[in-house]
Amino acid sequence: MTLQRWTDEMLDDLASSTIELRESVTELRESVTELREGFADVRESTTELRESVTELRKGFVDVQENITEIKDSIDGLRITSQALLQVAAQSQRDMEAMKERQAELEQQQTEFRQRQAESDQRFNILLEEVRFLIRGKTDD
């Protein structure tokens, strides 16, 4: 093997390279530290995001439950309104039937009054005739 002697220039180059290597290692360590801090921030952000998603899911479930309750209320209102419409329609039919019956009764009452007036008139005529006959007999 051959021995090589180190010259001052070679030693200076080696020292310079060592210094540069140490600086590079330091920079690399700083970069690794920054990356670790960045990963920690990312983990924290991910955790916060997961919590937000969980809260949103809970909120969505609450909204779905509210929508279901509203639909049930709407169905109840629809049934109630249909029942009220049926009652109103029946009431209207009953009212019309009552008006017809009232008109019939008024017609019957009018006919009765007319017959009563005719009967009264005939009675008065007969009464006059009876009076006339009674007067004629008393004059004899």
C-alpha positions in Angstrom: 0.0 0.0 0.0 1.0 3.4 -0.7 1.0 6.1 1.9 -0.2 9.4 0.9 0.8 12.4 2.8 -1.7 14.9 3.6 -0.9 18.3 2.5 -2.1 21.5 4.1 -4.3 22.2 1.2 -5.9 18.8 1.5 -6.4 19.3 5.2 -7.9 22.7 4.6 -10.3 21.1 2.0 -11.2 18.4 4.4 -11.8 20.9 7.2 -13.9 23.0 4.8 -15.9 20.0 3.7 -16.4 18.9 7.3 -17.7 22.4 8.2 -20.0 22.3 5.2 -21.1 18.8 6.1 -21.8 19.9 9.7 -23.8 22.9 8.5 -25.8 20.6 6.1 -26.5 18.2 9.0 -27.6 21.2 11.2 -29.8 22.5 8.4 -31.2 18.9 7.9 -32.0 18.6 11.6 -33.7 22.0 11.5 -35.7 20.9 8.5 -36.7 17.6 10.3 -37.7 19.6 13.4 -39.8 21.9 11.2 -41.4 18.9 9.5 -42.2 17.3 12.8 -43.8 20.6 14.0 -45.7 20.7 10.6 -46.9 17.2 11.1 -48.0 18.0 14.6 -50.0 21.0 13.2 -51.5 18.7 10.6 -52.5 16.2 13.2 -54.0 18.9 15.3 -55.9 20.3 12.3 -57.0 16.7 11.4 -58.3 16.2 15.0 -60.2 19.5 14.8 -61.6 18.6 11.4 -62.8 15.2 12.7 -64.5 17.0 15.7 -66.1 19.4 13.3 -67.3 16.6 11.1 -68.7 14.8 14.1 -70.5 17.9 15.2 -71.9 18.4 11.7 -73.1 14.8 11.6 -74.9 15.3 15.0 -76.4 18.5 13.7 -77.5 16.7 10.5 -79.2 14.0 12.6 -81.0 16.7 14.6 -82.1 18.4 11.4 -83.4 15.1 10.0 -85.3 14.5 13.2 -86.8 18.0 13.0 -87.8 17.4 9.4 -89.5 14.2 10.4 -91.4 16.0 13.2 -92.4 18.7 10.8 -93.6 16.1 8.2 -95.6 14.4 10.9 -97.1 17.8 11.9 -97.9 18.5 8.3 -99.6 15.1 7.9 -101.6 15.8 11.1 -102.6 19.2 9.8 -103.6 17.7 6.4 -105.8 15.1 8.1 -107.3 17.7 10.4 -108.0 20.0 7.5 -109.6 17.2 5.4 -111.8 16.3 8.4 -112.7 20.0 8.8 -113.5 20.3 5.1 -115.7 17.2 5.3 -117.5 18.7 8.4 -117.9 22.0 6.5 -119.3 20.2 3.5 -121.7 18.2 5.6 -122.7 21.4 7.5 -123.3 23.1 4.2 -125.5 20.2 2.9 -127.4 20.2 6.2 -127.9 24.0 6.0 -129.2 23.6 2.4 -131.5 20.9 3.5 -132.7 23.1 6.4 -133.3 26.0 4.0 -135.3 23.7 1.7 -137.3 22.4 4.7 -137.9 26.0 5.9 -139.0 26.9 2.4 -141.4 23.9 2.4 -142.8 24.9 5.8 -143.2 28.5 4.7 -145.0 27.3 1.6 -147.2 25.1 3.7 -147.9 27.9 6.1 -148.8 30.2 3.2 -151.1 27.6 1.8 -152.6 27.1 5.3 -153.2 30.8 5.7 -154.8 31.0 2.3 -157.1 28.0 3.1 -157.8 29.6 6.5 -158.7 32.9 4.8 -160.9 31.0 2.3 -162.6 29.1 5.2 -163.1 32.3 7.1 -164.6 33.9 4.1 -167.0 30.9 3.5 -167.8 31.0 7.2 -168.6 34.7 7.1 -170.8 34.1 4.0 -172.6 31.2 5.7 -172.9 33.3 8.9 -174.4 36.2 6.9 -176.8 33.7 5.2 -177.8 32.2 8.6 -178.4 35.8 10.0 -180.4 36.6 6.9 -182.5 33.5 7.3 -182.9 34.2 11.0 -184.1 37.7 10.3 -186.4 36.5 7.6 -188.0 34.0 10.1 -188.3 36.6 12.8 -190.0 39.0 10.4 -192.7 36.5 9.5 
